[in-house]
């Protein structure tokens, strides 16, 4: 599977949703897109799945254009976009069977049971989807995306609306798809910890631009805020920003050494928390503030 | 899987969805009420139709079958309008508004297959509604007259279905233009009941010409196969004998022209339709 975005631009009237996005994805793994609302994450995913077309540039999957060759391209894609709804008078089973049929899957009954088992909706398959909760619809959408074992999964906030156990279950599925089944998963989320947990590569969007594209930084840090100047903590390998010190936590055992070092300085600690390396990067590339 | 097979599965899926929908049962309920009212009229007055003022003086020229057929099919000519609006107006706009487009449009099917499959599903759903109404008519005819003119009955039913196909194409076309089903419903009603009606009278009064090609005028063919009486025409008919076959063919041609032109236009717009 090879996805190439070349100078991809999308405008909605005067609003620029994506601008000059160039990107290549040609290896299995989980590619997490982070960004504030309006950063262009969903627009990018809609272009991949042929729901919108680029204003300029192109997006090709295995050499085929995502808009003009949509029906061919989407044979190898499983998609979950924008918390989809389903036809309310159809049961979950009928919906999955219909999706299986148009995807050209053989052994439909077995395949429907397989994806329903993975997403834990087997017990609800014969109920009409109009009666499903938001979380159940999200699971049904994920089950549909998994039908036919596609090489590329495009998942727009897949854990949205799910209860904590549902979120954990979906993250496990996504990791398994990537590590054990060699799939490529492009996923968007607002949750940095989720991105950090799942990502092999992190893409951060801001105002329609790709502003960060690197392998995931799984390192964690200890953020210590003190009353007054934190610079004395530089002696114990901290990065200082005003009254805050950041310590690398490559080795979790290091935490005891850091804490005893802080106590020796005699500084009054006002707050202490473990943060993700990605969180620091995210805040930095977004200019240090969240946008609407 | 071939595009034809995919189209078939789309048709089947959407037909079940339409068949189970509230719109379908609402339409059946409305037809039942209309059918019951006309049955009451038929049973109570029909055998004395010459007493109905509109037919006074000309009753000797008409057969009972013609009058009964005209009354039932004239009322019935509105059924395809409502069936098309209920099953067609939300075809595309409703999918986008309800967000079901996000689960269907990314599937590996062409927009052509999707629209054709869905169109025939809504056509079949509307077809069942029309047939249900005609069944009322047939039963009334058999009870009151003891017979049914199957030739004219079948022709009227076939024209009604052709008219349904043209209206569905129009509603699909309108549906591709919007992202909200309500706008589609309102626009179709405005086009059909206001714009076409206004055009009809403007053309007749200003140009002294009956615009047979307007969709609302073509619908009159459904009842005029029984009796050539057209309330929307300001010109008096030469006679009230049933429509000639040539005229029926002309109107049918107009109906199918709407069907194909509107459907092809809808398909063209749908190919470029985005789900923003």
HADDOCK unambig.tbl for C-alpha pairs under 7 A between the chains (distance, minus, plus):
assign (segid A and resid 49 and name CA) (segid B and resid 106 and name CA) 5.50 0.50 0.50
assign (segid A and resid 50 and name CA) (segid B and resid 106 and name CA) 6.44 0.50 0.50
assign (segid A and resid 51 and name CA) (segid B and resid 105 and name CA) 6.95 0.50 0.50
assign (segid A and resid 51 and name CA) (segid B and resid 106 and name CA) 6.77 0.50 0.50
assign (segid A and resid 51 and name CA) (segid B and resid 274 and name CA) 5.50 0.50 0.50
assign (segid A and resid 51 and name CA) (segid B and resid 275 and name CA) 5.21 0.50 0.50
assign (segid A and resid 52 and name CA) (segid B and resid 274 and name CA) 4.83 0.50 0.50
assign (segid A and resid 52 and name CA) (segid B and resid 275 and name CA) 6.01 0.50 0.50
assign (segid A and resid 52 and name CA) (segid B and resid 276 and name CA) 6.36 0.50 0.50
assign (segid A and resid 71 and name CA) (segid B and resid 108 and name CA) 4.19 0.50 0.50
assign (segid A and resid 71 and name CA) (segid B and resid 109 and name CA) 4.95 0.50 0.50
assign (segid A and resid 71 and name CA) (segid B and resid 110 and name CA) 5.34 0.50 0.50
assign (segid A and resid 72 and name CA) (segid B and resid 108 and name CA) 6.39 0.50 0.50
assign (segid A and resid 74 and name CA) (segid B and resid 106 and name CA) 6.73 0.50 0.50
assign (segid A and resid 74 and name CA) (segid B and resid 107 and name CA) 6.33 0.50 0.50
assign (segid A and resid 74 and name CA) (segid B and resid 108 and name CA) 4.91 0.50 0.50
assign (segid A and resid 75 and name CA) (segid B and resid 108 and name CA) 5.18 0.50 0.50
assign (segid A and resid 79 and name CA) (segid B and resid 106 and name CA) 6.95 0.50 0.50
assign (segid A and resid 81 and name CA) (segid B and resid 102 and name CA) 6.03 0.50 0.50
assign (segid A and resid 84 and name CA) (segid B and resid 99 and name CA) 5.55 0.50 0.50
assign (segid A and resid 84 and name CA) (segid B and resid 100 and name CA) 5.88 0.50 0.50
assign (segid A and resid 84 and name CA) (segid B and resid 102 and name CA) 5.17 0.50 0.50
assign (segid A and resid 84 and name CA) (segid B and resid 103 and name CA) 5.62 0.50 0.50
assign (segid A and resid 85 and name CA) (segid B and resid 98 and name CA) 6.71 0.50 0.50
assign (segid A and resid 85 and name CA) (segid B and resid 99 and name CA) 5.18 0.50 0.50
assign (segid A and resid 85 and name CA) (segid B and resid 100 and name CA) 4.49 0.50 0.50
assign (segid A and resid 85 and name CA) (segid B and resid 103 and name CA) 6.67 0.50 0.50
assign (segid A and resid 86 and name CA) (segid B and resid 100 and name CA) 4.93 0.50 0.50
assign (segid A and resid 86 and name CA) (segid B and resid 103 and name CA) 6.66 0.50 0.50
assign (segid A and resid 87 and name CA) (segid B and resid 100 and name CA) 6.52 0.50 0.50
assign (segid A and resid 89 and name CA) (segid B and resid 17 and name CA) 5.78 0.50 0.50
assign (segid A and resid 89 and name CA) (segid B and resid 20 and name CA) 6.09 0.50 0.50
assign (segid A and resid 89 and name CA) (segid B and resid 21 and name CA) 6.46 0.50 0.50
assign (segid A and resid 90 and name CA) (segid B and resid 17 and name CA) 6.25 0.50 0.50
assign (segid A and resid 98 and name CA) (segid B and resid 13 and name CA) 6.77 0.50 0.50
assign (segid A and resid 102 and name CA) (segid B and resid 6 and name CA) 5.46 0.50 0.50
assign (segid A and resid 102 and name CA) (segid B and resid 108 and name CA) 6.66 0.50 0.50
assign (segid A and resid 102 and name CA) (segid B and resid 109 and name CA) 6.68 0.50 0.50
assign (segid A and resid 103 and name CA) (segid B and resid 108 and name CA) 6.01 0.50 0.50
assign (segid A and resid 104 and name CA) (segid B and resid 1 and name CA) 5.43 0.50 0.50
